[in-house]
Amino acid sequence: MEFKHQELTEKVIKAFHVVYNTLGYGFLEKVYENAFVHELGKMQLDVKQQERVDVRYDGILCGCCRGESCSRGIEIEQAVD
């Protein structure tokens, strides 16, 4: 069965495992974020950190937040539930 963004999802999960297995636990979130973005870059993914995301509701701008990491316009870790 083929899923939407399956290839990208597999790369993201692989990058997570590489970073976690290398660094282990106990560091600040920013350390993992920087290592994760580096690992995704090694996989030829164009990744942006802390990108501003406008939040819209019913056609109006309600505010903005910072997304953790984005690739190909797909937000990897949502800043807003």
Secondary structure, DSSP 8 states (H G I E B T S, - for coil): ---TTHHHHHHHHHHHHHHHHHH-S-S-HHHHHHHHHHHHHHTT--EEEEEEEEEEETTEEEEEEEEEEEETTEESS-S--
